Amino acid sequence: MKVLLVEDEAPKRNHICRFLQALPSPPDISFARSVNSTLDELESNLPDVMILDMSLPTSDIDESDDGGRPQGFGGLEVLRYMVLSELICPVVVLTGYDAFKRKGETIDLARIREELLSEFNDFLIAVLYFSSAYEDWREQLSKLLLPYNK
């Protein structure tokens, strides 16, 4: 199974990667750290499953680039691009936020989950809350990945 792990924060990315590598059949993992690098990766190598963070910078952050404007809904931009470009693969959104600011309003994760699953029901399989302190996301993600592990 090929998994594209989209996460800009190194500690969270490493935590998820260690979890994936410890699965009974570890996947082949590729990485993206921003909206732009995710779109490039999808166009060049469509994975079997993508694990997508919701909050992403526009471009990769490094010594020469500040990542552009931060996007609280960068993952949403990726999902919409996938539809427009017909680059479809199963997606699990894995976010460390339990609420998001949108147009001056705070939206809880349950509402975001409902909206995303409604808009992208053809390929979005779950929206999970990530916390390094809890096991819930690990158990849920493990079950979700089983059908895609060939």
C-alpha positions in Angstrom: 0.0 0.0 0.0 1.3 3.5 -0.9 0.4 6.2 1.6 0.9 9.9 1.1 1.3 11.6 4.5 0.6 15.3 4.2 1.8 17.0 7.4 3.9 20.2 7.8 4.7 19.8 11.5 7.7 17.4 12.0 6.7 16.0 15.5 3.2 15.1 14.3 4.5 13.8 11.0 7.1 11.6 12.8 4.5 10.3 15.3 2.1 9.3 12.5 5.0 7.8 10.5 6.1 5.6 13.4 2.5 4.4 13.8 2.3 3.5 10.1 5.6 1.7 10.2 4.5 -0.4 13.1 1.4 -1.8 11.3 1.5 -5.5 10.5 2.0 -4.7 6.8 3.7 -1.3 6.8 2.9 0.9 3.9 5.3 2.6 1.5 5.1 6.2 2.8 5.8 9.4 0.8 5.5 12.9 2.3 4.3 16.3 1.5 4.4 19.4 3.8 2.3 22.0 2.0 -0.6 22.5 -0.3 1.7 22.9 -3.3 4.0 19.9 -2.6 0.8 17.8 -2.1 -0.6 18.8 -5.4 2.8 18.0 -7.1 2.9 14.6 -5.4 -0.7 13.8 -6.4 0.0 14.6 -10.0 3.2 12.6 -10.2 2.4 9.6 -8.0 -1.3 9.0 -6.9 -1.2 7.0 -3.7 -3.5 4.2 -2.6 -4.5 6.4 0.5 -3.7 9.9 1.5 -3.6 11.0 5.2 -4.2 14.8 5.0 -3.7 17.5 7.6 -6.3 20.3 7.4 -4.0 23.2 8.3 -1.2 23.6 5.8 1.1 26.3 4.5 0.9 27.2 0.8 4.5 26.0 0.1 7.1 24.0 2.0 8.8 26.0 4.8 12.6 26.0 4.6 15.6 28.4 5.0 14.7 30.2 1.8 10.9 30.1 1.9 8.5 31.0 4.7 5.8 28.8 3.3 3.6 31.6 2.0 0.3 32.5 3.8 -0.7 30.0 6.4 -4.0 28.2 5.5 -6.2 27.0 8.2 -8.1 25.1 5.5 -5.2 24.2 3.2 -6.4 20.6 3.3 -9.8 21.8 1.9 -7.9 23.4 -1.0 -6.2 20.0 -1.7 -9.5 18.2 -1.6 -11.2 20.7 -4.0 -8.2 20.5 -6.4 -8.5 16.7 -6.4 -12.1 17.0 -7.6 -11.3 19.6 -10.3 -8.3 17.6 -11.5 -10.0 14.2 -11.2 -7.0 13.0 -9.1 -9.0 10.8 -6.7 -7.8 8.5 -4.0 -9.2 7.6 -0.6 -8.4 10.3 1.9 -8.4 10.4 5.7 -8.2 13.9 7.2 -6.2 13.8 10.5 -6.2 17.1 12.3 -4.9 18.2 15.6 -7.5 20.9 15.9 -10.9 20.3 17.5 -12.2 23.7 16.2 -11.4 26.0 13.3 -12.0 29.8 12.8 -14.0 30.6 9.6 -15.2 34.1 8.8 -15.0 35.2 12.4 -16.9 32.1 13.6 -15.5 29.1 15.5 -16.6 25.8 13.9 -16.1 22.6 15.9 -14.6 19.5 14.4 -18.0 17.6 14.3 -19.4 20.3 12.0 -16.2 20.4 9.8 -16.4 16.6 9.6 -20.1 16.7 8.5 -19.4 19.4 5.9 -16.3 17.6 4.5 -17.9 14.2 4.3 -20.9 15.7 2.6 -18.9 17.6 0.0 -16.3 14.9 -0.7 -18.3 11.7 0.0 -16.9 10.0 -3.1 -13.4 9.7 -1.7 -13.1 11.1 1.8 -13.4 8.2 4.2 -13.0 9.9 7.6 -12.1 13.0 9.5 -10.2 12.1 12.7 -8.9 14.1 15.6 -5.1 13.6 16.2 -3.7 13.8 19.7 -0.4 12.2 20.7 -1.8 11.6 24.2 -4.7 9.4 23.1 -5.0 6.1 21.2 -8.4 6.8 19.4 -7.0 8.0 16.1 -4.5 5.1 15.9 -7.3 2.5 16.3 -9.6 4.3 13.9 -6.9 4.8 11.3 -5.7 1.2 11.5 -9.3 0.0 10.8 -9.7 2.5 8.0 -6.5 1.4 6.2 -7.3 -2.3 6.3 -9.3 -2.5 3.0 -6.6 -0.6 1.1 -3.7 -2.8 2.2 -3.3 -5.1 -0.8 
